[in-house]
Structure formats: C-alpha cells, structure tokens
Amino acid sequence: MKATPPDVIEPVLSLGGAGNRARSDSDIGGAGSIRSAINSTDAPAVVPSSRQHPVPPAPFGAGVRCRPGRVEVEADSEDVIAECEWEADGTGCKISITNHGIAPVPVSEIRLNFSLTTKADLDRVFFQSWAMSGETGLREAGSICRSSGVMGWSNRQGSAAAVAGFLDHSAANTRIEAVRTDEETWRVTAIVCREGVRLAPGSTLDISPFWLRTGSQLSVLLGQYAEAVAALMGERKKTAPESGWCSWYHFYGKETFEDVVACAKELANSPLARSLKTIQIDDGWNRAAADNPPDAWGDWEAHPEKFPLGMEAAARQIHDLGFRAGLWLAPFAVAKKSRLYCEHPGWLVQRQDPESGTLSPAPMPDNPEIFGLDCTHPGALAWLGETFRRVFSEWGFDYVKIDFLQFGAREGIRHDRSATSIEAYRRGLEAINCEAGPGKFILGCGAPLLASVGLVDGMRVGPDVGGRWSFDPGLPDWPVGNCSVRAAAIPALWSQWMQDTWWQNDPDCLVVRAASPGYEQSFFERLVEDLSAKNPIRIATPLGLTDEEAGLWARLIWMTGGMALLSEVWGELPGGRQGMLAKCFSPHGRKVSAFDWFEIPDVAALVAAGSPALVGVFNFGDSPVRPTFEARALGLSGHWTLRERWTGEILPGEGSSVEFPELPPHSGRVWESA
C-alpha cells in the first residue's frame, strides 16, 4: 500500500456570516419552546496568517466552507433568546442565551447548526468518547456520526482535514452530531446539554466558545484543539512520565499486604529497580461488607484480614523499598451495603418518585447496588476532604488512582439544583485536589474525559487491558471490547493528541504474559457468568499472549510516551518476556502523534516529531500487511538505515518511499534511525 504524505501547508478556511450578530423570534418545532439566532449573511472570510501556521492558498480544491445556520434553545419558555457571534476570521463563535422573562426557565439544550462543504473527500470521521470505554478513533463515515465534545474529519490519504469542538468543558456535557448529506457536504449540530437547569430572569448565560479549523493534517488540528482547551481550562505541571507496578492485572483484587510487599521487593532487586517510581495497590484493599463479596465502596478502610497492619504500614513498607506508594479508590461510587450509604443517603444523587414525589438515592443504570456521590452536598464534600486527607497526610500515599469517576457525573437530582452534573463532578475533583498538595499524583479513571481537563495529572484513555488479544462481550458500552490488549490499544493510539497537553495518558498496564495466572482465570469465569445474562454471544481469544501480541502492546506503550505501569509478577515471566518489558523503561521524551494516513483501518502508525526518525507501525488486523509510507513524511531522504528497537533488525533504504517488512497479524514494530 502507498501512503500520500501529509502536506505541511494548511488550506484557506472559508466561513459565512463572519462578525455578524443576529436574533430571531421564530419558533422551531420540538420539545418545549425553541428560540434561535440566525446568521444573516453568508459572505466568505479568509483565515489570516498565523505565526505558527501560515495559511497560503488551499492545497485541495476550494478548501472547506462553513455555512452557519440556526442556534436553537430548547427551553420551557419563549422568553429565552440565543445570540451567536462568529469570530471575524471565521474560526469559531461565541454563543449566549438570555432569559428576558420574569420567571426562572429550565433549559435543556443549546444547539449550534452549520454545514461543512469541500471538494476534498472527507470520508473518515474522528470520534471521541465521553469516558474511556466508548467509541474513540477513526472510521468511515456512517449515516449519522456522534462524538463527545469534539469531532474531526479527514480524507483517507491524510492530506485534508477539519476539526470542530467546544473549548470549555467545565460547565456542561457537550456532543457533536454530523450527517454526510452528499460527497461534498456534512451537516453538523454541536450540542450543549444543560439538563433542565433553570436560568434566572434577566440572566445571561455564556456558552462554551466553539472552535473550528481546517488544515491538511488531522493530527495537527487535534493538537491545536487540545492546546486551546488547556489554555482555557488550565494546565497541570508537566513531569516525567509515571512508571511503576500495579497489583490489579495479576491479583484481580485478591492481593494481600504480603503479596504487595513480596512483589515490590522482587522489583527492587530486578533490572527495573531504577526505572520504576511507584508501587500501586489497586482495588481489593478496602473493607468488605459482611454479607457482600464485593468491597464496600464508600468505606475506605483497610481490609482487616488482607491488610491487618493498615494502609499506613503498607505505604511505609513501599517507601522503605525505595518506591513511591500509590492507592486505588472509587470516591464517587457508593455501595448499597456500605456504612456511608446507610448513614448518609442524602449525600447521594437522588431520583424522585413520579407518584409520591419523594426522593431516594438513584442507583446506577447498569448496577443497582452502586450509587453516585452528590458532589454538591456540603456533607459529601467534607467527607471527600476527610477521606483524602487521611490517604495523603495520615497514611502517606504519594499517588492515587481514582476510578469510576463517571458515577459523580451522572444526571439526577442534587443538593444544589443550579449545578449541572459536570459542575458537580468538578467540585468533587477540586475537593480531592485541595488535599493532595504539591508532589502528589492524581490519576483519573472511568472519568468523563473532557470534563476532567486541568484537575488530574494522568488519565486512563481506554478500556481495561488483559492477558488475551481480544474479548468482545457484545455490549454497546464497549464497542471495541474490553479486558484485552486490542481493546486497550486502539483508544490509546487515537488519544495521543491529549498526551502531555492535558495530562499523561494512561493506556493501562503492561501485560506480556504467555500464560494466564490463576487469579485472571477465575476473574474471567465470574465475568463471563455475569455477562451471560446480558448477552449469551461473546467473542474471545484464548487467555495468554503470543510474542507478537505482547510485543505490539509493549511497543505501543513505549512509543506513546505516557504512563507505563506493569502488572506482572516479575519472577513468573520467562527471560524473553522480561527483556521485552525492560525496553519499555527508557522514555524517548519526544512529542508523538498519529500518522495522517487512513487507507486501511487495521493499520496505524505513530510518528515522533523532530529527528532522528522514530516511527511505530501497528497491525490490529488478522492478516499480514506490508506498509509503505512516503520517506519525507517520516523525515527521511537520500539514503537511510533504520533499526527495529526490540529485535535489532536493520532496514536500509533510499528514494522517495519506505517499504517496511511484512507485519504479521496483531503485531507492531518501532523503527528508529540506526
């Protein structure tokens, strides 16, 4: 296959209605009463030159043209009016809504409508999931496309692209929907979800700024978008990539104090001793309810039998071995059989009985035994502060992995009814940050991704890994599967634009096992039994990874440059797999982006900025491929010699293209200048 190199020249962006403000009192059909603002002209505007990205004439056709349409407000009154102002250069707009009435008005949604037209065949769509388990990545255009907060378009050659998205994700959930009406036109709706929160009379609400750019490279535009979001929502202090060991993917919650200490001692005497920073105790350490096998989430106390000396002793032992101490919690998830639930049901997100009108805790839709913490309730916020003060200051942990965070962002009735679910969620994260202090590391997991910018140091960006290539439970919540290398690898690659701009990406743990430990086998037996009631048809490869599958995962984690926590018992790995892991712990320290070439969905590449050349090529498919890329797109010209970092294989070449050796199914290679 032949790849067309991405053009370094960006095209003209032609937009209608630049700099115009208009209001309309016309009603649009739909739920409630909808008021709209309409741009009154469609005159083109041209993007001015930028110091970083000059804009000469368009390299493809007539460029991309945006035709603005209605801004619709779904509310319970005609008194709510929207205003929309496009930037003078046509690269985005500002939206506000005002309640001109004399009574508060619940507002459900604000919808910005526009269309993109282009002669370039933008037939690849980039999707972003709301949390880590949804759909993330690039695929061919379908009948209707949906994405959380931001959406991208590209042609398959990777030489023409557009990206549109909201910049401020601190106040509400946002999503983008698009339909390809013909080969040249996309009809787009950008939506802000206000959840029926009331707008006071005479009040004006400024909606998140909307951002729109076109260019020749999707990866560049996504990087620019990430920087614009970070500039508005805040950036964390950049530190060296986190590394370490995590207990979950070997012990699956069955670990004891003795297990953790034994594994830490073994690593302290291994070749990885100087490369690993943190020993992280994952789920399973905390108190279990007396008659309920799962841990009592909400009661964050040491399990009396598994950790009889307590968590302060565990952290101290880890420190004595030369590591930082990390701990897993699920602070926004509350189990029904926890003391927290029994003693403080009013601290949880509520639901209202439609007949009696009484309030009661609202269980999670997919788990009636788990409830979401109401992070607007003063008591709940005080409890969060006490919990993390104990973890950081009393127990002495340096790092927390806070999981199932989406439970704090579910819609429902809260103590502060003026807050959206996202505003409530961020109040909870802010309370945790207040107790962390300098030098502590906060890893988010199971979180609303875009809503977390500025409040975490690291973020899980995809589903769980596991000791098998693929596991498809057949559930719509996990479109790429779960608990497998393939399910974790695909979102990790397509989330690269977030890395080191918003946080350190956590692709999930390094596992390279050829055989599954007993804990994993029993975990999957329980999982399959639970899933059988929901979906009896499942597709899974056998437990255990081949050399190629383990090698793909190890190479991908190293190439992405984010977090790298292994979850193997070092002494149980054969020498070859130990050597495979060892090569993952000398960071290259370079900015890496997805390669702008999308001809074959199962083949993707990551390319490091600058020189010397560094490129990772990955085959997620079931057939061998022989990828070929243009040399100048990889920073190569004349004669070159590349070396595969894991095997040492040498690839000499010259000319205008690089033909890589055949990639077997489920494999990857990382090539660097020799």
C-alpha positions as MATLAB code, in Angstrom:
seq = 'MKATPPDVIEPVLSLGGAGNRARSDSDIGGAGSIRSAINSTDAPAVVPSSRQHPVPPAPFGAGVRCRPGRVEVEADSEDVIAECEWEADGTGCKISITNHGIAPVPVSEIRLNFSLTTKADLDRVFFQSWAMSGETGLREAGSICRSSGVMGWSNRQGSAAAVAGFLDHSAANTRIEAVRTDEETWRVTAIVCREGVRLAPGSTLDISPFWLRTGSQLSVLLGQYAEAVAALMGERKKTAPESGWCSWYHFYGKETFEDVVACAKELANSPLARSLKTIQIDDGWNRAAADNPPDAWGDWEAHPEKFPLGMEAAARQIHDLGFRAGLWLAPFAVAKKSRLYCEHPGWLVQRQDPESGTLSPAPMPDNPEIFGLDCTHPGALAWLGETFRRVFSEWGFDYVKIDFLQFGAREGIRHDRSATSIEAYRRGLEAINCEAGPGKFILGCGAPLLASVGLVDGMRVGPDVGGRWSFDPGLPDWPVGNCSVRAAAIPALWSQWMQDTWWQNDPDCLVVRAASPGYEQSFFERLVEDLSAKNPIRIATPLGLTDEEAGLWARLIWMTGGMALLSEVWGELPGGRQGMLAKCFSPHGRKVSAFDWFEIPDVAALVAAGSPALVGVFNFGDSPVRPTFEARALGLSGHWTLRERWTGEILPGEGSSVEFPELPPHSGRVWESA';
ca = [
       0.000    0.000    0.000;
       1.128    3.534   -0.758;
       0.680    6.457    1.580;
       0.353   10.036    0.421;
       2.386   12.246    2.755;
       0.535   14.909    4.738;
       1.023   18.344    3.216;
       2.649   20.875    5.527;
       0.580   23.701    4.021;
      -2.805   24.466    5.559;
      -5.764   25.440    3.383;
      -7.911   28.515    3.350;
     -10.920   28.276    5.636;
     -13.950   29.939    4.103;
     -16.729   30.819    6.504;
     -20.051   32.575    6.221;
     -21.506   35.222    8.470;
     -18.222   36.434    9.919;
     -18.609   39.027   12.628;
     -22.405   39.258   12.371;
     -24.809   39.088   15.281;
     -28.496   38.452   14.778;
     -31.531   37.484   16.771;
     -34.710   35.805   15.591;
     -38.017   35.291   17.336;
     -39.150   32.480   15.045;
     -40.141   29.215   16.744;
     -38.717   25.869   15.729;
     -40.654   22.647   16.323;
     -39.604   20.205   19.006;
     -39.893   19.552   22.719;
     -40.689   22.687   24.673;
     -40.330   26.063   23.029;
     -37.216   26.717   20.961;
     -35.822   30.151   20.174;
     -32.981   30.711   17.741;
     -30.341   33.082   16.443;
     -29.639   33.038   12.693;
     -26.617   34.444   10.907;
     -27.971   36.870    8.358;
     -25.256   36.756    5.705;
     -23.152   34.143    4.030;
     -20.214   36.236    2.878;
     -16.887   34.401    2.878;
     -13.989   35.283    5.146;
     -10.383   34.119    4.987;
      -8.248   32.905    7.882;
      -5.358   35.357    8.409;
      -1.780   34.156    8.624;
      -0.603   32.718   11.959;
       2.917   32.895   13.311;
       2.938   29.142   13.882;
       0.851   28.052   10.905;
       0.866   30.406    7.887;
      -2.053   29.996    5.522;
      -1.208   30.160    1.806;
      -3.667   29.072   -0.918;
      -5.621   25.901   -0.294;
      -3.858   22.657   -1.333;
      -7.107   20.831   -2.041;
      -9.928   22.054   -4.250;
     -11.793   25.112   -2.976;
     -10.945   24.367    0.660;
     -13.596   23.869    3.322;
     -16.557   26.199    3.561;
     -18.752   26.611    6.628;
     -22.349   27.766    6.287;
     -23.719   28.762    9.700;
     -27.347   28.005   10.484;
     -29.637   28.297   13.472;
     -28.704   28.373   17.134;
     -31.632   26.647   18.831;
     -32.534   26.716   22.511;
     -34.735   24.008   23.934;
     -36.455   25.568   26.952;
     -39.832   25.733   28.652;
     -40.497   29.341   27.674;
     -40.307   31.596   24.638;
     -38.550   34.201   26.796;
     -35.130   32.531   26.386;
     -33.345   34.026   23.365;
     -29.993   32.982   21.888;
     -27.312   35.199   20.369;
     -24.434   33.964   18.239;
     -21.353   35.893   17.146;
     -18.865   34.403   14.722;
     -15.218   35.416   15.016;
     -14.059   37.886   12.365;
     -11.715   35.262   10.895;
     -14.440   32.629   10.843;
     -12.605   30.157   13.098;
     -15.289   29.818   15.742;
     -18.150   31.521   17.500;
     -19.472   32.678   20.849;
     -22.981   31.842   21.984;
     -25.055   33.218   24.843;
     -28.640   32.798   25.983;
     -30.707   35.326   27.923;
     -33.925   34.922   29.871;
     -35.962   38.016   29.039;
     -38.903   36.872   31.148;
     -39.872   37.396   34.776;
     -39.628   33.760   35.940;
     -36.830   31.148   36.005;
     -36.811   28.905   32.926;
     -35.454   25.330   32.713;
     -33.088   24.991   29.750;
     -32.462   21.564   28.247;
     -30.166   22.059   25.241;
     -28.493   24.659   23.071;
     -27.788   23.534   19.508;
     -25.469   25.222   17.022;
     -26.168   24.129   13.430;
     -23.851   24.561   10.462;
     -22.622   22.714    7.397;
     -19.170   21.986    6.025;
     -18.674   21.739    2.267;
     -15.494   20.765    0.472;
     -14.192   19.262   -2.757;
     -11.883   17.070   -0.675;
     -13.375   13.662    0.098;
     -13.623   13.897    3.904;
     -14.821   10.310    4.308;
     -13.032    9.479    7.581;
     -14.529   10.704   10.853;
     -12.742   11.030   14.193;
     -14.858   10.227   17.256;
     -14.143   10.980   20.905;
     -15.900    9.020   23.648;
     -17.403   10.623   26.757;
     -15.497    8.216   29.010;
     -12.756    5.679   28.391;
     -14.928    2.762   27.270;
     -16.902    4.367   24.427;
     -16.047    4.785   20.771;
     -12.766    6.569   20.122;
     -10.871    6.584   16.869;
     -11.315    6.931   13.148;
     -13.707    5.090   10.870;
     -15.539    5.509    7.611;
     -18.466    7.902    7.539;
     -21.767    6.343    8.522;
     -25.357    7.534    8.305;
     -25.051    9.646   11.470;
     -21.893   10.252   13.472;
     -21.775   11.202   17.152;
     -18.852   12.331   19.278;
     -18.294   13.829   22.713;
     -17.243   17.479   22.637;
     -15.087   17.399   19.509;
     -15.207   15.794   16.056;
     -12.711   15.549   13.224;
     -12.858   14.790    9.501;
     -10.133   13.657    7.118;
      -9.683   12.149    3.709;
      -8.157    8.695    3.646;
      -4.805    9.945    2.322;
      -4.357   12.164    5.395;
      -3.916   15.351    3.342;
      -7.125   17.269    4.112;
      -8.871   17.662    7.473;
     -11.224   19.673    9.674;
     -11.830   19.708   13.445;
     -14.706   21.301   15.358;
     -15.351   21.310   19.093;
     -16.238   23.174   22.254;
     -13.374   24.653   24.264;
     -14.780   24.806   27.794;
     -15.969   21.513   29.267;
     -16.253   22.671   32.870;
     -19.961   23.541   32.894;
     -21.896   21.010   30.819;
     -21.731   17.890   28.709;
     -21.337   18.622   25.019;
     -21.617   16.460   21.940;
     -21.424   16.778   18.178;
     -23.611   15.037   15.633;
     -22.943   15.028   11.891;
     -24.571   13.605    8.783;
     -22.910   13.348    5.393;
     -25.621   14.540    3.026;
     -23.557   14.080   -0.144;
     -19.925   13.646   -1.190;
     -19.165   17.324   -0.570;
     -21.308   18.261    2.420;
     -21.512   17.469    6.123;
     -24.423   18.807    8.158;
     -23.250   19.339   11.755;
     -25.029   20.031   15.040;
     -22.998   20.963   18.135;
     -24.980   20.472   21.343;
     -24.631   21.781   24.905;
     -26.649   19.788   27.463;
     -27.959   21.986   30.278;
     -30.063   19.193   31.872;
     -33.045   21.417   32.637;
     -31.109   23.708   34.991;
     -33.101   26.920   35.463;
     -31.942   30.228   34.006;
     -32.900   33.100   36.310;
     -34.980   36.012   34.961;
     -32.821   38.714   33.411;
     -29.772   36.432   33.432;
     -27.417   35.777   30.540;
     -25.512   32.515   30.258;
     -22.345   32.401   28.152;
     -21.925   29.040   26.468;
     -18.535   27.463   25.850;
     -16.708   29.039   22.893;
     -16.903   26.919   19.760;
     -13.723   26.207   17.786;
     -13.440   25.343   14.083;
     -10.299   24.819   11.987;
      -9.327   23.185    8.706;
      -5.914   22.023    7.606;
      -4.003   19.319    5.857;
      -3.384   17.100    8.911;
      -5.921   15.806   11.392;
      -3.192   15.185   13.984;
      -2.057   18.821   13.835;
      -5.594   20.155   14.209;
      -6.341   17.877   17.160;
      -3.112   19.033   18.792;
      -4.103   22.658   18.297;
      -7.532   21.935   19.722;
      -6.013   20.302   22.818;
      -3.792   23.340   23.388;
      -6.750   25.722   23.045;
      -8.786   23.727   25.584;
      -5.863   23.607   28.028;
      -5.333   27.368   27.720;
      -8.951   27.917   28.787;
      -9.440   25.142   31.367;
      -5.967   25.074   32.910;
      -2.808   23.009   32.594;
      -1.104   20.737   35.107;
       2.582   20.974   35.875;
       4.411   18.710   33.439;
       6.515   15.950   34.993;
       8.433   12.928   33.706;
       6.192   10.015   32.686;
       4.887    7.947   35.577;
       6.161    4.395   35.802;
       5.671    1.571   38.241;
       3.763   -1.575   39.136;
       0.028   -2.150   39.671;
      -1.478   -5.100   41.525;
      -4.734   -5.476   39.571;
      -3.936   -7.491   36.429;
      -2.198  -10.253   38.330;
      -4.210  -10.460   41.560;
      -7.573   -9.026   40.376;
      -8.442   -7.707   43.836;
      -7.167  -10.728   45.796;
      -3.849   -9.166   46.805;
      -2.743   -9.062   50.437;
      -0.184   -6.959   52.274;
       2.304   -9.836   51.929;
       1.676  -10.120   48.163;
       2.306   -6.419   47.562;
       5.478   -6.354   49.664;
       6.820   -9.520   48.003;
       6.301   -8.107   44.504;
       7.848   -4.769   45.483;
      10.913   -6.493   46.958;
      11.343   -8.557   43.794;
      11.194   -5.432   41.625;
      13.622   -3.598   43.918;
      16.161   -6.342   43.138;
      15.346   -6.532   39.400;
      16.901   -4.721   36.406;
      13.869   -2.385   36.513;
      14.587   -1.108   40.029;
      15.818    2.317   38.914;
      13.176    2.695   36.222;
      10.038    2.205   38.318;
       8.700    5.010   40.507;
       5.502    3.771   42.113;
       4.022    0.621   43.618;
       0.236    0.970   43.278;
      -2.197   -1.098   45.340;
      -5.353   -1.477   43.290;
      -8.929   -2.492   44.126;
      -9.327   -5.132   46.848;
      -7.500   -3.496   49.752;
     -10.516   -1.925   51.439;
     -13.113   -3.252   53.869;
     -15.671   -5.702   52.509;
     -19.291   -5.719   53.595;
     -20.007   -8.635   55.918;
     -22.555  -10.336   53.641;
     -21.476   -8.920   50.289;
     -18.392  -10.286   48.472;
     -17.537   -7.021   46.633;
     -15.675   -4.390   48.590;
     -17.825   -1.846   50.425;
     -17.072    1.129   48.200;
     -17.600    4.214   50.285;
     -15.978    2.776   53.413;
     -12.331    3.412   52.584;
     -10.702    1.442   55.364;
      -8.149   -1.362   55.243;
      -9.471   -4.899   54.953;
      -8.790   -6.373   58.434;
      -7.632   -9.766   57.132;
      -5.795   -8.800   53.930;
      -4.122   -5.657   55.281;
      -4.163   -6.229   59.062;
      -1.423   -3.661   59.752;
      -3.377   -0.942   57.940;
      -2.593    1.211   54.941;
      -0.103    3.483   56.696;
       2.089    0.419   57.282;
       1.704   -0.605   53.626;
       2.793    2.839   52.386;
       5.719    2.880   54.801;
       6.933   -0.542   53.639;
       6.770    0.571   49.991;
       8.731    3.729   50.820;
      11.371    1.682   52.650;
      11.947   -0.279   49.436;
      12.664    2.947   47.524;
       9.332    3.427   45.740;
       6.510    5.910   45.922;
       3.252    4.490   47.268;
       0.060    4.502   45.195;
      -3.505    3.601   46.154;
      -6.739    2.903   44.215;
     -10.079    4.353   45.335;
     -13.514    4.914   43.770;
     -14.510    8.071   45.673;
     -17.692    8.912   43.751;
     -19.085    5.342   43.879;
     -21.024    4.249   46.966;
     -22.087    0.630   47.560;
     -25.554   -0.030   48.955;
     -24.138   -2.117   51.799;
     -21.578    0.465   52.854;
     -21.916    2.424   56.077;
     -21.787    5.630   54.025;
     -24.967    4.654   52.197;
     -26.756    3.562   55.348;
     -25.819    6.625   57.402;
     -25.937    9.377   54.753;
     -28.337    8.501   51.895;
     -28.935   12.227   51.386;
     -25.321   12.638   50.237;
     -26.098   10.653   47.082;
     -27.562   11.717   43.742;
     -31.339   11.378   44.082;
     -34.345   10.409   41.985;
     -37.966   11.438   42.501;
     -40.863    9.031   42.686;
     -43.326   10.175   39.990;
     -46.371    9.377   42.143;
     -45.428   10.385   45.696;
     -42.780   12.966   44.805;
     -40.434   11.595   47.463;
     -36.684   11.476   46.881;
     -34.424    8.451   47.232;
     -30.866    7.559   46.144;
     -30.672    6.834   42.403;
     -28.791    3.609   41.556;
     -26.525    3.391   38.560;
     -28.433    2.173   35.466;
     -26.064   -0.764   34.974;
     -25.631   -1.683   38.675;
     -28.475   -1.357   41.186;
     -26.045   -1.869   44.084;
     -23.927    1.240   43.313;
     -24.878    4.904   43.744;
     -23.264    8.205   42.804;
     -21.953   10.692   45.348;
     -23.581   14.131   45.202;
     -20.539   16.379   44.990;
     -22.645   19.494   45.554;
     -23.691   18.393   49.054;
     -21.634   20.067   51.814;
     -21.567   16.844   53.828;
     -20.330   14.808   50.861;
     -17.637   17.366   50.060;
     -16.480   17.386   53.688;
     -16.344   13.574   53.618;
     -14.240   13.669   50.431;
     -11.812   16.065   52.110;
     -11.527   13.863   55.211;
     -11.015   10.720   53.107;
      -8.178   12.118   51.005;
      -6.597   13.948   53.927;
      -6.296   10.522   55.548;
      -4.917    8.908   52.361;
      -2.320   11.597   51.645;
      -1.423   13.049   55.041;
      -2.067   10.258   57.560;
      -1.342    7.146   55.530;
       1.383    8.815   53.462;
       0.443    7.825   49.910;
       2.065    9.830   47.106;
      -0.259    8.840   44.278;
      -3.938    7.953   43.921;
      -5.785    6.217   41.115;
      -9.396    7.387   41.429;
     -11.706    5.125   39.452;
     -15.367    5.009   38.366;
     -15.414    8.803   38.375;
     -18.306    8.908   35.918;
     -20.599    7.972   38.826;
     -20.136   11.521   40.127;
     -21.230   12.969   36.771;
     -24.480   11.104   36.217;
     -27.592   13.202   35.762;
     -30.023   13.315   38.671;
     -31.344   15.486   41.483;
     -28.658   17.097   43.606;
     -28.487   19.250   46.713;
     -27.567   22.231   44.521;
     -30.142   22.132   41.752;
     -28.463   25.015   39.943;
     -25.458   22.804   39.138;
     -25.169   20.554   36.103;
     -23.750   17.068   36.557;
     -20.411   18.270   35.158;
     -20.207   21.231   37.547;
     -20.942   18.848   40.428;
     -18.290   16.406   39.188;
     -15.612   19.087   39.035;
     -16.432   20.255   42.568;
     -15.640   16.747   43.738;
     -12.333   16.672   41.864;
     -11.440   20.091   43.255;
     -12.042   18.809   46.803;
      -9.602   15.946   46.169;
      -7.034   18.324   44.703;
      -7.239   20.536   47.793;
      -5.990   17.638   49.929;
      -3.333   16.384   47.515;
      -0.783   19.156   47.877;
       2.436   19.526   45.880;
       4.202   16.460   44.589;
       1.163   14.173   44.722;
      -0.055   12.477   41.553;
      -3.755   12.089   40.695;
      -4.671    9.507   38.046;
      -8.262    9.656   36.783;
     -10.021    6.529   35.543;
     -13.532    5.813   34.304;
     -13.985    9.575   34.043;
     -15.804   11.987   31.744;
     -12.658   12.780   29.801;
     -13.031   16.330   28.518;
     -14.655   17.489   31.768;
     -11.530   16.457   33.711;
      -9.017   18.740   31.985;
      -6.995   20.754   34.498;
      -7.864   18.582   37.511;
      -5.878   15.351   37.050;
      -2.222   14.559   36.315;
      -2.896   11.348   34.407;
      -5.931    9.812   32.721;
      -6.945    6.323   31.592;
      -7.914    6.725   27.951;
      -9.277    3.301   27.026;
     -10.911    0.097   28.321;
      -9.198   -2.459   30.534;
      -6.306   -4.468   29.227;
      -5.996   -8.194   29.969;
      -3.936  -11.254   29.218;
      -5.586  -12.031   25.871;
      -5.696  -10.374   22.452;
      -9.422   -9.650   22.236;
     -12.594  -10.017   24.254;
     -15.857   -8.732   22.841;
     -18.659   -9.015   25.401;
     -21.128   -7.883   22.745;
     -22.322   -4.889   24.751;
     -22.811   -1.439   23.159;
     -20.970    0.277   26.038;
     -17.753   -1.427   24.886;
     -17.670   -1.026   21.089;
     -14.038   -2.198   20.800;
     -14.357   -4.825   23.531;
     -12.818   -4.862   26.998;
     -10.319   -6.728   29.175;
      -7.895   -7.349   26.306;
      -4.862   -5.879   24.533;
      -6.764   -4.885   21.384;
      -9.478   -3.084   23.352;
      -6.893   -1.036   25.256;
      -4.542   -0.421   22.323;
      -6.903    1.197   19.802;
      -8.079    4.076   22.060;
      -4.525    4.532   23.349;
      -3.330    5.232   19.817;
      -6.216    7.571   18.958;
      -5.939    9.511   22.239;
      -2.365   10.522   21.511;
      -3.345   14.148   20.853;
      -4.158   14.547   24.579;
      -0.804   13.241   25.797;
       1.370   15.764   27.658;
      -1.035   18.612   26.831;
      -3.925   17.787   29.155;
      -2.246   15.076   31.246;
      -0.128   11.952   30.983;
      -2.113    9.351   29.062;
      -2.556    6.038   30.870;
      -3.028    3.362   28.196;
      -3.473    0.822   31.048;
      -0.979   -1.648   32.425;
       1.808   -3.517   30.697;
       0.997   -7.218   30.489;
       3.140   -9.533   28.371;
       2.223  -12.952   29.783;
       2.141  -16.078   27.657;
       0.008  -17.908   30.219;
      -2.722  -16.532   32.421;
      -2.292  -16.525   36.218;
      -4.939  -18.325   38.246;
      -6.432  -15.096   39.545;
      -7.129  -13.940   35.986;
      -8.737  -17.229   35.021;
     -11.126  -17.131   37.983;
     -11.904  -13.446   37.328;
     -12.928  -14.165   33.746;
     -15.012  -17.135   34.820;
     -17.010  -14.803   37.076;
     -17.158  -12.101   34.404;
     -18.440  -14.465   31.703;
     -21.055  -15.792   34.112;
     -22.239  -12.232   34.838;
     -22.324  -11.331   31.137;
     -24.241  -14.422   30.094;
     -27.458  -12.962   31.437;
     -26.985   -9.815   29.335;
     -25.576  -11.315   26.165;
     -25.008  -15.038   25.629;
     -22.968  -14.421   22.470;
     -19.367  -13.414   23.179;
     -16.235  -13.494   21.085;
     -12.924  -14.010   22.874;
      -9.448  -15.230   22.009;
      -7.745  -17.637   24.446;
      -6.045  -16.306   27.553;
      -2.323  -15.713   27.085;
      -0.486  -13.514   24.581;
       1.680  -14.581   21.666;
       5.093  -12.982   21.198;
       3.648  -10.648   18.563;
       0.638   -9.617   20.664;
       2.734   -8.929   23.738;
       5.267   -7.116   21.556;
       2.611   -4.876   19.997;
       1.428   -3.758   23.448;
       4.933   -3.168   24.808;
       5.968   -1.176   21.724;
       2.777    0.885   21.691;
       3.107    1.903   25.345;
       6.737    2.916   24.886;
       6.038    4.769   21.655;
       3.125    6.801   23.072;
       5.407    8.208   25.783;
       2.797    8.311   28.543;
       2.444    6.289   31.718;
       3.913    2.786   31.932;
       2.875    0.599   34.862;
       3.500   -3.119   34.564;
       1.150   -5.608   36.187;
       3.149   -8.810   36.117;
       4.922  -10.747   38.859;
       8.485  -10.324   37.653;
       9.770  -13.746   38.686;
       6.958  -15.578   36.894;
       7.925  -14.209   33.463;
      10.371  -16.079   31.200;
      13.549  -14.268   30.264;
      12.328  -13.215   26.820;
       9.251  -11.507   28.210;
      11.334   -9.841   30.945;
      13.597   -8.450   28.230;
      10.552   -7.246   26.282;
       9.391   -5.289   29.353;
      12.830   -3.880   30.109;
      12.881   -1.980   26.803;
       9.754   -0.052   27.858;
      11.502    1.969   30.566;
      13.850    4.418   28.891;
      11.489    7.188   27.696;
      12.270    8.804   24.345;
      10.890   12.175   25.533;
       9.567   13.332   22.154;
       6.172   14.566   21.029;
       4.350   11.789   19.198;
       1.249   11.982   17.026;
      -0.835    9.610   14.954;
       0.382    9.373   11.377;
      -2.017   11.078    8.964;
      -2.781    8.181    6.657;
      -6.035    6.225    6.903;
      -6.279    3.891    3.915;
      -6.607    0.621    5.862;
      -8.493    0.744    9.183;
      -6.496   -2.069   10.831;
      -3.114   -0.436   10.189;
      -1.943    2.692   12.011;
       1.297    4.426   12.834;
       2.738    6.849   15.381;
       5.466    9.288   14.394;
       7.742   11.282   16.688;
       8.375   14.932   15.946;
      11.880   16.075   15.012;
      14.845   13.919   14.165;
      16.242   11.314   14.034;
      13.382    9.310   12.566;
      11.214    7.372   15.001;
       8.047    5.602   13.839;
       5.854    2.851   15.259;
       3.729    0.789   12.861;
       0.908   -1.424   14.176;
      -1.293   -4.070   12.581;
      -4.506   -4.715   14.530;
      -5.896   -6.945   11.802;
      -5.944  -10.698   11.308;
      -3.915  -10.726    8.061;
      -0.283   -9.784    7.353;
       0.440   -6.434    5.712;
       3.462   -4.727    4.174;
       3.072   -0.972    4.835;
       4.723    1.630    2.628;
       4.993    5.339    3.520;
       6.492    8.336    1.806;
      10.024    8.887    3.102;
       9.734   12.652    3.593;
       6.655   12.190    5.796;
       8.930   10.264    8.170;
      11.740   12.795    7.987;
      13.868   10.629    5.684;
      15.630   11.498    2.432;
      18.518   10.207    0.350;
      19.913    7.069    1.976;
      18.874    5.861    5.425;
      19.244    2.956    7.808;
      16.551    2.081   10.338;
      16.767   -0.341   13.250;
      13.869   -2.077   14.969;
      14.185   -1.220   18.639;
      13.098   -4.591   20.084;
      14.633   -7.084   17.650;
      17.583   -5.136   16.262;
      16.521   -5.859   12.673;
      18.188   -3.469   10.181;
      16.270   -1.821    7.327;
      18.382    0.118    4.805;
      16.742    2.185    2.108;
      16.808    5.075   -0.316;
      14.456    7.012   -2.554;
      11.046    8.567   -2.029;
       9.299    5.781   -0.112;
       9.936    3.380    2.756;
       8.648   -0.154    2.350;
       8.608   -1.772    5.776;
       8.966   -5.534    6.253;
       5.803   -7.549    6.476;
       3.837   -7.073    9.698;
       2.208  -10.280   10.958;
      -1.319  -10.105   12.376;
      -1.600   -8.498   15.847;
       1.885   -7.079   15.725;
       3.867   -3.868   15.849;
       7.351   -2.593   15.094;
       9.212    0.517   16.231;
      11.818    1.785   13.779;
      14.462    4.365   14.663;
      17.437    5.767   12.800;
      20.402    3.470   13.301;
];
